[in-house]
Amino acid sequence: MLAASVGLSVSTSGCLRHVRSIVNRNEVEQLSLTITTLSADGDRESIQLAQDIGATLEAAGIDIEIDMQSREAFRRSILINHDFDIYVGRHPGDIRPDFLYETLHSKFADESGWQNPFGFTNLTFDTYLERQQRAGGEEREQAVNQTLEALALEQPFVPICVPHEFRLVRTDRFDGWKQGHLATRMGYLGLDPPTTEEAVLRAAHTDSRPSQNLNPLAVEFRNRGLVTGLLYDSLAVPRWSEGGTDAGDSDDEEPNGIDEDGDRTYSPWLGADWTWNENENEDGDERTENGSGIDTDLDPDADLEPTGTLTVTLREGCQFHDGHELTADDVAFTVDFLSDTTRDDNEFPAPSPRYRGHIDPIADVTKQGNELEFTCTASEPVAKRVLEIPILPAHIWGERTETASIPAITVADGTTEALITDNLPPIGSGPFQFENRTQREFVTLERFDEHFTRRESVALPEASAETLRIRIDPRSTSAIELVETDEADVTSLALESYVVDDVLEAESEREQISDSDPLEVIESSTGSFYHLGFNARTAPFSNPRFRRVIARLIDKEQLVSDVFYGHARPIAAPVTREWTPDSLAWTGTDPETPFLGTDGELDVEAARAAFEEAGFRYDDQGRLRVRY
């Protein structure tokens, strides 16, 4: 009887395992995904791209929902909370490929900001990125090519296009608009001022966020940091060719701002001078030919050895807007603070969501008087990115290390006051200082007369305007009208694509009538690009085969025509032409993931075949099915 009972027990147990094996399997259902993007008020091009891409994905059997969000909400969802399936938006990029390191290295996958928002993790790819960081000369170019070709294969995000930027200016009150890029502080310094009226520089700005928040570390409120760049100084300023043309895309044989290796050059700012000293290897020679420091057998778990030392001599006698002296202590504090805004005072570090890639290669900072020595684990071009960080006053930001707290609300670990403060009023050392603001209406800055550029001994562009008044206007059309009616001198942000043809046509008509017309259109290039990003933390977006098929459903050439009215450049690699390898050069189609269709019309059968070849299946109603 006992034996029978045992047999019954075993039999029942096996039956239960069989039942669980059936019941616990996830259902195979139609793939439903949400495309997160910005509303038309935030970025007209992004929502149009999302809608066009969404329609194509639906044709391929995917259920699509589009979630339109404000600028702030979009950046919080994507860059802080990582709450998305796929998204469409604009990446800040750079004219150098070094931004790819923090954008895609797996060690940044859980951080906020543009540090790997995709959650992409691949140890082999990490090795490529580390080689790129440490290589110099020809080996640097080879390492970048290897990274870009691997990126095109993996498609953690799909680069779509680089927009052309146009701004409208008046030349009857201020002139010299082409001396610096209008997306940077240098575009608003060194202007020829008016002589017969009050020197008020008037900007029409189509983004209200600077009137709400002036925290240079708040990634949800910053794009390129134009306004905060006028309030905070850096050690050096990147050079641009005349008119703000992206030197990496310039047709000049020796474009200003780019050296012979295609890397960024700088002008002194807070740093009066700097030198780079390459470390020597065990034989007493520089680490490799061309000073590259590239290793072919990098251990992803090993600490990187220093490659060299960047020594910076700080300009003397500089001060913050509140009268405190700016010293080497503030520079060293800033580097340490950006790496952990808790200053090692918490179980969980809280790195700044901005400038992480700039300070990541800095292993140590020592100071003596007004001289700072940065020990670096990257090549010279990469190490010099630290020259671009905003220098923060230690006596203010040192008080912002505490964990942020809101009554009755649970705050995520690693959220410090430094990351959530609106920083009003901001205290920097820049050529302009904060005066006042009204939310969603205006921001007023006053010239900082104690700025070092005001000294007769300093031959650098200074603030010629006594006041910079930034008027918030939500649309390009109304911003243009403000300039045309002499209520503004410049549209400080790039005009939306749909108005560019009209602006260029109007300029052509004015030139035919008069040679002294006060309105001028300025075109400038950019390192930023539009892209589709995947949340690789979850299936099926973690599958590179799935991502590659999605990339082939995007007709980049047609989108440039339909959404940007031709005022953009389709790309297969998210870098300038200077850095794009021949294998990824655009020749009318994407060389790695060509569109599965013609003239924007998807070949549905080809798309289905591509998904099935990648291991996915369709039901008899043409719906793409996945297991959740």
C-alpha positions as CSV (number, residue, x, y, z in Angstrom):
1,M,0.0,0.0,0.0
2,L,2.9,2.3,0.9
3,A,4.6,1.5,-2.3
4,A,1.5,2.3,-4.2
5,S,1.2,5.6,-2.5
6,V,4.7,6.5,-3.3
7,G,4.1,5.6,-6.9
8,L,1.0,7.7,-7.0
9,S,3.0,10.6,-5.5
10,V,5.7,10.4,-8.1
11,S,3.1,10.1,-10.9
12,T,1.3,13.2,-9.6
13,S,4.5,15.1,-9.3
14,G,5.5,14.4,-12.8
15,C,2.0,15.4,-14.0
16,L,2.3,18.7,-12.1
17,R,5.7,19.4,-13.7
18,H,4.2,18.8,-17.1
19,V,1.3,21.2,-16.3
20,R,3.6,23.9,-15.0
21,S,5.8,23.5,-18.1
22,I,2.7,24.3,-20.2
23,V,1.1,27.0,-18.1
24,N,4.2,29.0,-17.2
25,R,5.2,29.7,-20.7
26,N,4.8,33.3,-21.8
27,E,2.1,33.9,-24.4
28,V,3.2,34.7,-28.0
29,E,1.5,37.9,-28.9
30,Q,1.7,40.7,-31.5
31,L,4.6,43.0,-30.8
32,S,3.3,46.2,-29.4
33,L,5.7,49.1,-28.7
34,T,5.7,52.7,-27.9
35,I,7.7,55.4,-29.7
36,T,8.5,58.1,-27.2
37,T,9.3,61.5,-28.8
38,L,8.8,65.2,-28.3
39,S,5.7,67.2,-29.0
40,A,5.6,69.6,-31.9
41,D,6.2,72.5,-29.5
42,G,9.4,70.7,-28.3
43,D,10.8,69.5,-31.6
44,R,8.7,69.5,-34.7
45,E,11.1,67.3,-36.7
46,S,11.2,64.6,-34.0
47,I,7.4,64.1,-33.9
48,Q,7.3,64.0,-37.7
49,L,10.1,61.4,-37.8
50,A,8.3,59.3,-35.1
51,Q,5.0,59.4,-37.0
52,D,6.6,58.4,-40.3
53,I,8.7,55.7,-38.8
54,G,5.6,54.5,-36.8
55,A,3.5,54.2,-39.9
56,T,6.3,52.1,-41.5
57,L,6.6,49.8,-38.5
58,E,2.8,49.3,-38.5
59,A,3.0,48.3,-42.2
60,A,5.5,45.6,-41.1
61,G,3.0,44.2,-38.6
62,I,3.9,45.9,-35.4
63,D,1.4,47.6,-33.1
64,I,2.5,51.2,-32.5
65,E,1.7,53.9,-30.0
66,I,3.3,57.3,-30.1
67,D,3.9,59.0,-26.7
68,M,4.5,62.8,-27.2
69,Q,6.2,64.5,-24.3
70,S,7.5,68.0,-23.4
71,R,11.2,68.6,-23.6
72,E,11.7,68.2,-19.9
73,A,9.5,65.1,-19.6
74,F,11.1,63.5,-22.6
75,R,14.6,63.9,-21.3
76,R,13.5,62.7,-17.9
77,S,11.9,59.5,-19.4
78,I,14.8,58.7,-21.7
79,L,17.9,60.0,-19.9
80,I,17.1,59.6,-16.2
81,N,14.3,56.9,-15.8
82,H,15.1,54.9,-18.9
83,D,11.4,54.4,-19.3
84,F,10.9,53.7,-23.0
85,D,10.7,51.0,-25.7
86,I,12.2,53.1,-28.5
87,Y,12.5,56.8,-28.9
88,V,13.1,59.4,-31.6
89,G,15.0,62.6,-30.9
90,R,18.2,64.6,-31.3
91,H,21.5,63.6,-29.8
92,P,23.9,66.4,-28.8
93,G,26.8,64.5,-30.5
94,D,30.1,66.3,-31.1
95,I,32.4,67.0,-34.0
96,R,34.8,64.5,-32.5
97,P,34.0,60.8,-32.1
98,D,35.0,60.7,-28.4
99,F,31.4,61.1,-27.2
100,L,30.8,57.5,-28.4
101,Y,32.7,56.3,-25.3
102,E,30.2,57.5,-22.7
103,T,27.3,57.0,-25.1
104,L,27.9,53.2,-25.5
105,H,30.3,51.8,-22.9
106,S,28.6,49.3,-20.7
107,K,29.9,50.8,-17.5
108,F,27.6,53.7,-18.0
109,A,24.5,51.6,-18.7
110,D,22.9,52.5,-15.3
111,E,23.9,56.1,-15.2
112,S,21.7,59.2,-16.1
113,G,22.2,61.6,-19.0
114,W,23.6,60.8,-22.4
115,Q,25.7,58.1,-20.7
116,N,24.5,55.0,-22.5
117,P,20.7,55.7,-22.3
118,F,20.2,52.6,-24.4
119,G,21.5,50.2,-21.7
120,F,23.7,48.6,-24.4
121,T,26.2,46.1,-23.1
122,N,28.9,44.3,-25.1
123,L,32.3,43.5,-23.8
124,T,33.9,43.4,-27.2
125,F,32.4,46.7,-28.1
126,D,33.8,48.1,-24.8
127,T,37.2,47.1,-25.9
128,Y,36.9,49.0,-29.1
129,L,35.8,52.1,-27.2
130,E,38.7,51.8,-24.8
131,R,41.2,51.5,-27.7
132,Q,39.6,54.5,-29.3
133,Q,40.1,56.5,-26.0
134,R,43.8,55.6,-25.7
135,A,44.9,55.7,-29.3
136,G,46.7,58.6,-31.1
137,G,47.7,59.5,-34.6
138,E,46.9,56.9,-37.3
139,E,46.0,54.3,-34.7
140,R,43.3,56.6,-33.4
141,E,41.7,56.8,-36.8
142,Q,41.9,53.0,-37.1
143,A,40.3,52.5,-33.7
144,V,37.5,55.0,-34.5
145,N,36.8,53.2,-37.8
146,Q,36.6,49.9,-35.9
147,T,34.2,51.4,-33.4
148,L,32.0,52.9,-36.1
149,E,31.8,49.7,-38.1
150,A,30.9,47.7,-35.0
151,L,28.2,50.3,-34.2
152,A,26.8,49.9,-37.7
153,L,26.7,46.2,-37.2
154,E,25.1,46.2,-33.7
155,Q,22.7,49.2,-34.3
156,P,22.2,50.1,-30.5
157,F,20.7,53.2,-32.1
158,V,19.9,54.2,-35.6
159,P,21.6,57.4,-36.8
160,I,19.2,59.1,-39.2
161,C,20.5,62.5,-40.2
162,V,22.5,65.6,-39.3
163,P,20.4,68.8,-39.6
164,H,21.7,72.0,-41.2
165,E,21.3,74.9,-38.9
166,F,20.1,78.4,-39.9
167,R,19.6,81.5,-37.8
168,L,18.4,85.0,-38.7
169,V,20.4,88.0,-37.5
170,R,20.3,91.8,-37.8
171,T,23.5,93.6,-38.7
172,D,22.4,97.2,-38.2
173,R,22.8,97.2,-34.4
174,F,25.5,94.5,-33.9
175,D,27.8,93.0,-36.5
176,G,30.5,90.3,-36.5
177,W,28.0,87.4,-36.2
178,K,30.2,85.0,-38.1
179,Q,33.2,85.2,-35.7
180,G,31.8,82.4,-33.5
181,H,29.2,79.6,-33.5
182,L,25.8,81.0,-32.4
183,A,25.1,77.8,-30.4
184,T,28.1,78.7,-28.1
185,R,29.2,81.5,-25.9
186,M,31.6,82.7,-28.5
187,G,28.8,83.6,-30.9
188,Y,27.8,86.4,-28.5
189,L,31.2,87.8,-27.6
190,G,33.3,90.2,-29.7
191,L,30.4,91.6,-31.6
192,D,30.8,95.0,-33.1
193,P,28.5,97.1,-30.8
194,P,26.1,99.9,-31.6
195,T,27.5,103.4,-31.1
196,T,24.3,105.6,-30.8
197,E,22.1,103.6,-28.4
198,E,22.1,101.5,-25.3
199,A,24.1,98.3,-26.0
200,V,21.3,95.7,-25.4
201,L,21.7,92.5,-27.3
202,R,18.2,91.0,-27.9
203,A,17.8,87.3,-28.6
204,A,14.6,85.4,-29.6
205,H,14.8,82.0,-28.0
206,T,12.3,79.2,-28.8
207,D,13.0,77.1,-25.6
208,S,11.5,78.3,-22.3
209,R,13.7,76.1,-20.1
210,P,16.5,78.7,-19.4
211,S,13.8,80.9,-17.8
212,Q,12.9,78.0,-15.4
213,N,16.3,76.4,-14.6
214,L,20.0,77.5,-15.0
215,N,21.6,74.4,-13.5
216,P,24.5,73.5,-15.8
217,L,24.3,69.8,-14.5
218,A,20.5,69.4,-15.1
219,V,20.4,67.2,-18.2
220,E,16.6,67.6,-18.6
221,F,16.9,71.4,-18.9
222,R,20.1,71.7,-21.0
223,N,20.7,71.1,-24.7
224,R,24.1,72.6,-25.6
225,G,24.2,74.9,-22.6
226,L,24.3,78.2,-24.5
227,V,22.9,80.3,-21.7
228,T,24.9,78.5,-18.9
229,G,27.9,78.8,-21.1
230,L,27.7,82.6,-20.9
231,L,27.3,82.4,-17.1
232,Y,30.1,79.8,-16.4
233,D,33.6,79.8,-17.7
234,S,35.7,76.8,-18.8
235,L,39.4,76.4,-19.0
236,A,39.4,76.7,-22.8
237,V,36.9,77.2,-25.6
238,P,36.6,75.0,-28.7
239,R,37.4,76.7,-32.0
240,W,35.0,76.8,-34.9
241,S,35.6,77.9,-38.4
242,E,34.1,81.2,-39.6
243,G,30.3,81.4,-39.2
244,G,30.2,78.4,-36.9
245,T,30.7,75.9,-39.7
246,D,31.5,72.4,-38.4
247,A,35.2,72.2,-39.1
248,G,34.9,68.5,-39.5
249,D,32.5,69.0,-42.4
250,S,34.2,72.0,-43.9
251,D,35.5,72.0,-47.5
252,D,38.5,74.1,-46.4
253,E,41.8,72.3,-46.8
254,E,42.9,73.5,-43.3
255,P,39.6,74.3,-41.5
256,N,39.9,76.5,-38.4
257,G,39.3,74.5,-35.3
258,I,40.5,71.1,-36.5
259,D,44.1,69.9,-36.4
260,E,45.8,67.6,-39.0
261,D,44.5,64.5,-37.2
262,G,40.9,65.8,-37.3
263,D,40.8,66.6,-33.6
264,R,39.5,69.7,-31.9
265,T,41.7,72.7,-31.2
266,Y,41.2,75.2,-28.4
267,S,41.6,78.8,-27.5
268,P,42.7,79.8,-24.0
269,W,40.1,80.9,-21.6
270,L,40.4,80.5,-17.8
271,G,43.4,78.4,-18.6
272,A,46.1,80.8,-19.9
273,D,48.2,77.9,-21.2
274,W,48.5,74.1,-21.1
275,T,51.0,71.4,-22.0
276,W,50.7,67.7,-22.6
277,N,53.4,65.2,-21.5
278,E,53.2,61.7,-22.8
279,N,54.1,58.9,-20.4
280,E,57.0,56.7,-21.2
281,N,57.0,52.9,-21.4
282,E,59.4,50.6,-19.6
283,D,62.0,51.1,-22.2
284,G,61.9,54.9,-21.7
285,D,60.2,55.5,-25.1
286,E,56.8,57.1,-25.6
287,R,54.1,54.5,-25.1
288,T,53.7,53.8,-28.8
289,E,54.5,55.3,-32.2
290,N,52.5,58.6,-32.6
291,G,52.0,58.6,-28.8
292,S,49.0,56.4,-29.2
293,G,48.9,54.3,-26.0
294,I,46.7,51.7,-27.8
295,D,46.8,48.2,-26.4
296,T,45.7,45.2,-28.5
297,D,44.8,43.0,-25.4
298,L,42.9,45.3,-23.1
299,D,41.4,43.6,-20.1
300,P,37.9,45.0,-19.6
301,D,38.2,44.4,-15.8
302,A,41.6,46.0,-15.4
303,D,42.4,49.5,-14.3
304,L,43.8,51.6,-17.2
305,E,47.3,52.9,-16.6
306,P,47.9,56.6,-17.1
307,T,48.8,57.7,-20.6
308,G,50.0,61.2,-19.9
309,T,49.7,64.4,-17.9
310,L,47.9,67.6,-18.9
311,T,49.3,70.6,-17.1
312,V,47.2,73.8,-17.1
313,T,48.2,77.2,-15.9
314,L,45.2,79.1,-14.5
315,R,44.7,82.7,-15.4
316,E,45.3,84.9,-12.3
317,G,43.0,87.3,-10.7
318,C,39.7,85.8,-11.9
319,Q,36.6,85.9,-9.7
320,F,33.0,84.7,-9.5
321,H,30.0,87.0,-9.8
322,D,29.7,87.2,-6.1
323,G,33.3,88.5,-5.6
324,H,34.9,85.3,-4.5
325,E,38.2,84.6,-6.0
326,L,38.4,81.7,-8.6
327,T,41.3,79.5,-7.8
328,A,42.8,76.1,-8.7
329,D,40.8,74.7,-5.7
330,D,37.6,75.4,-7.6
331,V,38.9,73.6,-10.7
332,A,39.9,70.6,-8.7
333,F,36.7,70.6,-6.8
334,T,34.7,70.7,-10.1
335,V,36.4,67.7,-11.5
336,D,35.9,65.7,-8.3
337,F,32.3,66.9,-7.9
338,L,31.3,66.0,-11.5
339,S,32.4,62.4,-10.8
340,D,30.4,62.2,-7.6
341,T,28.1,65.0,-6.4
342,T,27.9,63.3,-3.0
343,R,31.7,63.7,-2.7
344,D,32.0,60.1,-1.4
345,D,29.5,60.9,1.4
346,N,26.9,58.3,0.3
347,E,26.7,54.6,-0.2
348,F,25.7,55.3,-3.8
349,P,27.8,57.7,-5.9
350,A,25.8,60.3,-7.8
351,P,27.8,61.4,-10.9
352,S,26.7,64.4,-12.9
353,P,24.5,63.4,-15.8
354,R,26.5,66.0,-17.9
355,Y,30.2,66.1,-18.6
356,R,30.9,62.5,-17.5
357,G,32.8,61.7,-20.6
358,H,34.9,64.9,-20.1
359,I,36.2,63.9,-16.7
360,D,36.2,60.1,-16.9
361,P,39.8,59.9,-18.2
362,I,41.0,62.0,-15.3
363,A,42.7,59.7,-12.8
364,D,44.0,62.4,-10.5
365,V,44.3,66.1,-10.0
366,T,47.1,67.9,-8.2
367,K,47.5,71.6,-7.8
368,Q,50.3,73.9,-6.9
369,G,49.6,77.6,-6.8
370,N,47.7,78.5,-10.0
371,E,48.9,75.3,-11.8
372,L,46.9,72.1,-12.1
373,E,48.2,68.7,-13.2
374,F,45.7,66.2,-14.6
375,T,46.8,62.6,-14.7
376,C,45.0,61.0,-17.6
377,T,44.2,57.5,-18.8
378,A,43.4,58.6,-22.4
379,S,45.2,60.1,-25.4
380,E,45.8,63.8,-25.6
381,P,42.7,64.7,-27.7
382,V,40.4,62.8,-25.3
383,A,42.1,64.2,-22.2
384,K,41.7,67.7,-23.4
385,R,37.9,67.4,-23.1
386,V,38.3,68.3,-19.5
387,L,39.1,71.9,-20.7
388,E,35.5,72.3,-21.6
389,I,33.8,71.7,-18.3
390,P,32.1,74.6,-16.5
391,I,34.1,75.7,-13.4
392,L,31.8,75.7,-10.4
393,P,32.3,77.8,-7.3
394,A,33.2,75.3,-4.5
395,H,31.8,77.5,-1.8
396,I,28.3,77.2,-3.4
397,W,28.2,73.7,-4.9
398,G,30.0,72.1,-2.0
399,E,26.8,72.7,0.0
400,R,24.7,70.7,-2.5
401,T,26.0,67.2,-1.8
402,E,23.1,66.1,0.4
403,T,20.5,63.6,-0.9
404,A,17.5,65.5,-2.2
405,S,14.3,65.2,-0.1
406,I,10.7,65.9,-0.8
407,P,8.1,65.3,1.9
408,A,6.0,62.2,1.4
409,I,7.9,61.3,-1.8
410,T,10.6,58.6,-2.2
411,V,13.6,59.9,-3.9
412,A,15.9,57.6,-6.0
413,D,19.3,56.8,-4.5
414,G,22.0,59.0,-5.9
415,T,19.8,62.1,-6.3
416,T,21.6,65.0,-4.7
417,E,20.6,68.6,-4.3
418,A,23.2,69.5,-7.0
419,L,21.2,67.5,-9.6
420,I,17.7,68.9,-8.9
421,T,18.4,72.6,-7.9
422,D,17.1,75.2,-10.3
423,N,20.3,77.1,-9.4
424,L,18.6,80.5,-9.4
425,P,20.3,82.9,-9.2
426,P,23.3,81.2,-10.8
427,I,26.8,82.3,-9.6
428,G,29.5,81.6,-12.1
429,S,32.5,83.5,-13.5
430,G,31.3,84.0,-17.1
431,P,31.3,87.1,-19.2
432,F,27.6,87.7,-18.3
433,Q,25.9,87.5,-14.9
434,F,22.3,86.8,-14.1
435,E,20.0,89.8,-13.6
436,N,16.4,88.5,-13.5
437,R,13.9,86.3,-15.3
438,T,10.2,85.7,-15.7
439,Q,9.2,82.0,-16.3
440,R,8.4,81.4,-20.0
441,E,8.8,85.1,-20.9
442,F,12.4,86.2,-20.6
443,V,15.9,86.0,-19.0
444,T,18.1,89.0,-18.6
445,L,21.8,88.8,-18.2
446,E,24.2,91.8,-17.5
447,R,27.8,92.1,-18.5
448,F,30.2,91.1,-15.8
449,D,32.7,94.0,-16.0
450,E,35.2,92.1,-13.8
451,H,35.6,89.4,-16.3
452,F,39.2,88.8,-17.4
453,T,38.4,89.5,-21.1
454,R,37.7,93.1,-20.2
455,R,41.4,93.5,-19.3
456,E,43.5,95.5,-21.8
457,S,46.2,92.8,-21.6
458,V,43.9,90.0,-22.7
459,A,43.3,89.7,-26.5
460,L,40.1,87.6,-26.4
461,P,36.6,88.3,-27.5
462,E,34.6,90.2,-24.7
463,A,31.0,91.0,-24.1
464,S,30.4,94.2,-26.1
465,A,26.7,94.3,-25.0
466,E,25.9,95.7,-21.6
467,T,22.8,93.6,-21.4
468,L,21.7,90.3,-23.1
469,R,17.9,90.0,-23.0
470,I,16.6,86.6,-24.0
471,R,13.0,86.7,-25.0
472,I,11.1,83.4,-25.0
473,D,9.1,82.8,-28.1
474,P,7.8,79.3,-28.8
475,R,7.8,79.1,-32.6
476,S,10.4,79.9,-35.3
477,T,7.8,81.9,-37.3
478,S,7.2,84.4,-34.5
479,A,11.0,84.5,-33.6
480,I,11.7,85.4,-37.2
481,E,9.0,88.2,-37.0
482,L,10.7,89.6,-33.9
483,V,14.0,90.0,-35.9
484,E,12.3,91.3,-39.0
485,T,10.4,94.0,-37.0
486,D,13.6,95.0,-35.1
487,E,12.4,93.6,-31.7
488,A,15.3,91.1,-31.7
489,D,18.8,90.9,-33.1
490,V,19.2,87.1,-33.4
491,T,17.3,83.9,-33.3
492,S,19.5,82.1,-30.9
493,L,18.3,78.6,-31.6
494,A,18.3,77.0,-35.1
495,L,15.2,77.7,-37.1
496,E,12.8,74.8,-37.7
497,S,13.2,73.2,-41.1
498,Y,9.7,74.1,-42.4
499,V,10.5,77.8,-42.3
500,V,14.0,77.7,-43.8
501,D,13.0,77.8,-47.5
502,D,10.9,80.9,-46.9
503,V,13.7,82.6,-45.0
504,L,16.3,81.9,-47.7
505,E,13.9,83.0,-50.4
506,A,13.2,86.3,-48.6
507,E,16.9,86.9,-48.2
508,S,17.4,86.4,-51.9
509,E,14.7,88.8,-52.7
510,R,16.1,91.4,-50.4
511,E,19.6,91.1,-51.9
512,Q,18.1,91.9,-55.3
513,I,16.5,95.0,-54.0
514,S,19.4,96.4,-51.8
515,D,23.0,95.6,-50.8
516,S,22.5,97.2,-47.4
517,D,19.7,95.1,-46.0
518,P,20.1,94.6,-42.3
519,L,18.9,91.0,-42.2
520,E,21.2,88.1,-42.8
521,V,20.8,84.3,-42.7
522,I,23.7,82.5,-41.1
523,E,24.2,78.8,-41.8
524,S,26.3,76.7,-39.4
525,S,26.9,72.9,-39.0
526,T,26.6,70.8,-35.9
527,G,27.8,67.6,-34.4
528,S,24.3,66.7,-33.2
529,F,22.1,64.3,-35.1
530,Y,18.6,62.8,-35.1
531,H,18.4,59.1,-34.2
532,L,16.1,56.3,-33.1
533,G,17.2,54.7,-29.8
534,F,16.4,51.3,-28.5
535,N,16.0,50.3,-24.9
536,A,18.4,47.3,-25.1
537,R,17.6,46.3,-21.5
538,T,14.5,44.4,-22.6
539,A,13.5,42.0,-25.4
540,P,13.2,42.2,-28.3
541,F,15.3,45.4,-28.4
542,S,18.2,43.6,-26.8
543,N,18.5,41.5,-30.0
544,P,20.8,43.0,-32.5
545,R,19.1,41.1,-35.3
546,F,15.8,42.8,-34.4
547,R,17.5,46.2,-34.3
548,R,19.1,45.7,-37.7
549,V,15.8,44.9,-39.3
550,I,14.1,48.0,-37.7
551,A,17.0,50.1,-39.1
552,R,16.2,48.7,-42.6
553,L,12.6,50.0,-42.3
554,I,13.8,53.6,-42.2
555,D,14.3,55.4,-45.5
556,K,16.7,58.1,-44.3
557,E,16.9,59.8,-47.7
558,Q,13.2,60.2,-47.9
559,L,12.8,61.5,-44.3
560,V,15.4,64.2,-45.0
561,S,13.3,65.3,-48.0
562,D,9.9,65.0,-46.3
563,V,10.7,66.2,-42.7
564,F,13.7,68.5,-43.2
565,Y,12.8,69.8,-46.6
566,G,16.2,68.8,-47.8
567,H,18.0,70.8,-45.0
568,A,19.8,67.8,-43.5
569,R,22.3,65.1,-44.4
570,P,21.4,61.4,-44.1
571,I,24.0,59.4,-42.3
572,A,25.1,55.8,-41.6
573,A,27.6,56.9,-38.9
574,P,26.9,59.5,-36.2
575,V,30.1,61.5,-36.8
576,T,31.3,64.2,-39.2
577,R,32.4,63.4,-42.7
578,E,36.0,63.8,-41.5
579,W,35.6,60.8,-39.2
580,T,33.3,58.7,-41.3
581,P,35.1,55.6,-42.7
582,D,34.8,55.0,-46.4
583,S,32.8,51.8,-45.7
584,L,30.0,53.9,-44.1
585,A,30.1,56.9,-46.4
586,W,26.6,57.8,-47.6
587,T,26.2,57.2,-51.3
588,G,22.4,57.5,-51.7
589,T,21.6,54.7,-49.4
590,D,22.8,53.3,-46.1
591,P,25.7,51.0,-46.9
592,E,25.1,48.7,-43.9
593,T,21.3,48.7,-43.4
594,P,19.8,49.7,-46.8
595,F,16.1,50.5,-46.8
596,L,13.7,47.6,-47.6
597,G,11.7,49.6,-50.2
598,T,11.8,52.4,-52.6
599,D,11.1,56.2,-52.3
600,G,9.7,55.8,-48.8
601,E,7.4,52.9,-49.7
602,L,8.2,49.8,-47.7
603,D,8.4,46.4,-49.4
604,V,6.2,44.6,-46.9
605,E,7.1,41.2,-48.1
606,A,10.8,41.9,-47.9
607,A,10.3,43.3,-44.4
608,R,8.5,40.2,-43.3
609,A,11.2,38.0,-44.8
610,A,13.9,40.0,-43.0
611,F,12.1,39.5,-39.6
612,E,11.6,35.8,-40.2
613,E,15.2,35.4,-41.2
614,A,16.1,37.1,-37.9
615,G,14.1,34.4,-36.0
616,F,10.7,36.1,-35.6
617,R,7.3,34.9,-36.8
618,Y,4.1,36.3,-38.2
619,D,0.5,35.0,-37.7
620,D,-1.9,34.5,-40.6
621,Q,-3.1,38.1,-40.2
622,G,0.3,39.6,-40.9
623,R,1.1,40.5,-37.3
624,L,4.6,40.2,-36.0
625,R,4.5,38.0,-32.9
626,V,6.9,37.8,-30.0
627,R,7.0,36.1,-26.7
628,Y,6.5,38.4,-23.7
